[in-house]
């Protein structure tokens, strides 16, 4: 195993998250697929193995404690598959839908899912607002580094089921944009339950904004 994956293993142990050698291997395979494809298609600016492990893999896995068993999860604007594909690797009980508006990214994701042999993932080329018009609803919706909270709320809350949760992954300076988005969130039936600041590496933290869809 590469040193970067050992960082993930160490972090998981320190945070009470069970991760098997098979799951670590799959996370590493996902990383390899991203970095190989990144040579001819822009998927990430993070190519250093250690930074990739911390800022993509560990960053994604911090969502695991927020996700109940057996739910339908949608990752909006998934890009290279973070956090959605990393979560799907760790949680076979979930049905994960990876949503991206760029066809070539969705093609990459489907190819990676096939390489990994995952059966709990579907990849969809669409926009969240188009899904909303079709009346699709998910128990959990995630989004990472996609847009400001006011725009995200307009895209994501309409496809979040009543009683479901929207988990927005944000930088630690999220509070100004969150304040600006409060009216939109409320109008769309959401309520911000809490904002958790989580350290993913010494001196490096992010926020998880927990928005519940109440009506």
Secondary structure, 3 states (H helix, E strand, C coil): CCHHHHHHHHHHHHCCCCCCHHHHHHHHHHHHHHHHHCCCCCCCCCCCHHHHHHHHHHHHHCCHHHCCCCCEEEEECCCCCCCHHHHHHHCCCCEEEEEECCHHHHHHHHHHHHHHCCCCEEEEECCHHHHHHCCCCEEEEEEECCCCHHHHHHHHHHHEEEEEEEEEEECCCCHHHHHHHHHHHHHCCEEEEEEEEEEEECCEEEEEEEEEECC
